[in-house]
Amino acid sequence: MSRFKVSKFRNTEARPSRREAWISDIRAGTTPSCGNHIKSSCHLIAFNSDRPGVLGIVPLEGQGEDKRQVTYLGCHSDLVTDLDFSPFDDFLLATGSADRTVKLWRLPAPGQALPSVPGLVLGPEPVQVEVLQFHPTADGVLVSAAGTAVKVWDVAKQQALTGRKLAAHGDLVQGAVWSWDGALVGTMCKVAHPRRPRWLSAIFCLLQSTEAHKNSKDGRLAWTGTQEHLVSTGFNQMREREVKLWDTRHFSSALTSLSLDTSPRSVLPLLDSDSGLLILAGKGESQLYCYDVAPQQPALSPVTQCILENVLRGAALVPRRALAVMGCEVLRVLQLSDTAIVPVSYHVPRKAVEFHEDLFPDTAGCVPASDPHAWWAGSNQQVGAMAWLATPKLHLPPAWPRSPEGFSSPLSSLTSPSTPSSLGPSLSSTSGIGTSPSQRSLQSLLGPSSKFRHAQGTVLHRDSHITNLKGLNLTTPGESDGFCANRLRVAVPLLSSGGQVAVLELQKPGRLPDTALPTLQNGAAVMDLAWDPFDPHRLAVGGEDARIRLWRVPPEGLQEMLTTPEAVLTGHTEKIYSLRFHPLAADVLASSSYDLTIRIWDLQAGAEQLRLQGHRDQIFSLAWSPDGQHLATVCKDGYLRVYEPRGGPEPVQEGPGPEGARGARVVWVCDGHCLLVSGFDSRSERQLLLYPTEALAGGPLAVLGLDVAPSTLLPSYDPDTSLVLLTGKGDTRVFLYELLPEAPFFLECNSFTSPDPHKGFILLPKTECDVREVEFARCLRLRQTSLEPVAFRLPRVRKEFFQDDVFPDTAVSWEPVLSASAWLGGANGQPRLISLQPPGMTPGRMRNWGVVSRKQGSGSRNGRPTPRDSFEGVDWWSVGK
């Protein structure tokens, strides 16, 4: 390394896991092949067992304290020589064997029976298959080497794209690896000539070759994070093991080389292209070497060494998306020994427990960039970079239903990376293999999907923005949304002393004056604030002084500073956490506090009426049920609780909440039948947990892991569409999911991404949506100096029809159903429903298909939509039923 540039990984530490974290009691075996004998996805590990043709399958992560169970997959009639997981589907496994075939397997969720037949078979080859690898950017493309021949397969069509064009090797091909962009493939041949064919004029051709190592013993290749540089391992004339760094633009000699020792065992190079860290693992040895690869200098700089307890039989890198980034884990190696799989983590010591962007640049996403046809035709489109705020993973309980074995879905380019229901028993919905997709409807191929999957979030025109905001308080507690809004105005805390709150009129957008705004002088730092849903002029503000102040804003807006609230509620002994108005009863407010109580107030009387207890630590969030009869809370003590406030102060149900203690939110969903909790797991990954409200003690129905980020996800739920919008303070992405009370539970829709982080994001009332534009949600996005409306719309061709499948009757949320005294006396009620259908619009379900003319967009004789109509975004079959 240059002495003028010090590597950020120079202090990296190797930490072999404790025995409790080992995957023990396995029966591993090795085969005389060029493979690594073990591979990992973000969910599963597959490894060679001691039985020929049989692989061991085990979950990457354990579930709680339960021991991980190893199952065995009988996949070939002879030795398994190599295996690989798809980069776009954690449950799609390819295996090569001495029986001369390549097979693809759809693996089920952990705890379920493994398939007995493969999804498809490629081959047979003239000799045994030595190595194979999935393409890094194109879905359903696989390279394999057998003897002297290298083939690139279109697995969906079960045919080789290359034919015999890559068969010009003089001896056994020991390695075949794709470059990071998928344009080149490098091969290591026994006669020591690395080759890198690439696409050119619709054929694969030999670009160049060179003598890599002066010994014909086993050699390996690994590409760096650039197309120009790769690393090879092998032996020199003195039978010393060596590592070389190559620049393919100057292929006559290596940029630099490194001699290791004179061991006869081959070296496996495990190179992480994002960090540039190279792990050298010698088969049959008990040591791992870590080097920093710096092609620009060029240099192979030693970082650290790790002594292993057991002899290494194989090794693999865990995908980068599965790392504990909050713990600065930059690499994780899985060591395969005779009786155990030992995780070895590589950490960079940092003082602060937070996300370090310098260690974790954006990594390759899990959605393929192209299909085999487009890639073979010359497309060099790359997989989109995925920030660490966007790495969804799904974890499901053992009751996840299975589908028939084999493959029943098209290529992953048609699906979303985290839809849990798209590919039969798989939990990932990325890569799959379809048979005759033109003969099936898209719906039957993809499985359950949301009608909102093509939703588009758009920031509205600048004329509707409120700009020149100054002095915002961006440090409100995590339990608060940071600001609140109703259909008329927005309340935003300011950073100035005295707990000032600015009130802005939504009907008066534009640039605010440079002079000071009239504010509400709260007298204490603002902890949370909420508008009364039945009185748009009343604002409740919870303060750090344990008081709740009720302010009345004049109908014409705030014209001057207000210093005297309408009422002050006292009773809490510690500062306020959060405030929630009752959804049906007027003048009923619930508040939570650091005194670990929840108090329910009658605002008409100005007094506390009910007090709920039972929390043993900080109350992260509380939420009223849709019918207003129950109250749910999630607490730092690790429990989710449901109260019946009028029935008693103790919870009627308790259940396990999120494992992490960094923050959480709870909201009632699915017509009150489920609770959605957003929180963190023990490794600081943000996740969603869906609970049945009738059985909290049994744990969640499903858990969806999303990403790693420091802020708590704030859920905004729309009961009309069962859609939840999720984002955190400081995020740039808003996740959108449709929720179901039964499997698959979460249906992912298009997310909204902004160019800069937002400080808050809230959902406005349904009546603010532009129904004529099929706008199903209107939100407000708070930036550093502005407030922007964001519209979520569904693309439909025939907007002149009222889309009644998108807009069911909605609740009149601005009119109370009960008075405070009636609710406190035990009365219940239901809100009145109204239609959102604008005057003059005809409902889509009443449309007469037979009278629609071709000028109106129908290209078929009977008025039914053409495939093109459907492709353009219209969910015709749900509209036309």
Beta strands, then each sheet from edge to edge (+ up, - down):
strand 1: 13-16
strand 2: 23-24
strand 3: 38-40
strand 4: 44-48
strand 5: 54-59
strand 6: 71-74
strand 7: 80-86
strand 8: 89-97
strand 9: 102-106
strand 10: 120-122
strand 11: 129-134
strand 12: 141-146
strand 13: 149-154
strand 14: 159-160
strand 15: 173-178
strand 16: 185-189
strand 17: 198-200
strand 18: 203-205
strand 19: 220-223
strand 20: 229-235
strand 21: 241-247
strand 22: 256-259
strand 23: 267-271
strand 24: 277-282
strand 25: 287-294
strand 26: 299-307
strand 27: 314-317
strand 28: 329-336
strand 29: 340-347
strand 30: 363-364
strand 31: 385-386
strand 32: 393-395
strand 33: 456-459
strand 34: 466-467
strand 35: 484-485
strand 36: 489-493
strand 37: 500-505
strand 38: 510-511
strand 39: 519-521
strand 40: 526-532
strand 41: 535-543
strand 42: 548-552
strand 43: 567-569
strand 44: 576-581
strand 45: 588-593
strand 46: 598-602
strand 47: 607-612
strand 48: 619-624
strand 49: 631-635
strand 50: 639-643
strand 51: 653-656
strand 52: 665-669
strand 53: 674-680
strand 54: 685-692
strand 55: 702-708
strand 56: 714-718
strand 57: 723-727
strand 58: 733-739
strand 59: 746-748
strand 60: 752-753
strand 61: 760-763
strand 62: 775-782
strand 63: 786-793
strand 64: 801-802
strand 65: 810-811
strand 66: 833-834
strand 67: 842-843
sheet 1: 1+ 29- 2+
sheet 2: 1+ 29- 28+ 27-
sheet 3: 3+ 4- 5+ 6-
sheet 4: 7+ 8- 9+ 10-
sheet 5: 11+ 12- 13+ 14-
sheet 6: 15+ 16-
sheet 7: 17+ 18-
sheet 8: 19+ 20- 21+ 22-
sheet 9: 23+ 24- 25+ 26-
sheet 10: 30+ 31-
sheet 11: 32+ 55- 54+ 53- 52+
sheet 12: 33+ 63- 34+ 38+
sheet 13: 33+ 63- 62+ 61-
sheet 14: 35+ 36- 37+ 39-
sheet 15: 40+ 41- 42+ 43-
sheet 16: 44+ 45- 46+ 47-
sheet 17: 48+ 49- 50+ 51-
sheet 18: 56+ 57- 58+ 59-
sheet 19: 56+ 57- 58+ 60-
sheet 20: 64+ 67+
sheet 21: 65+ 66-
end
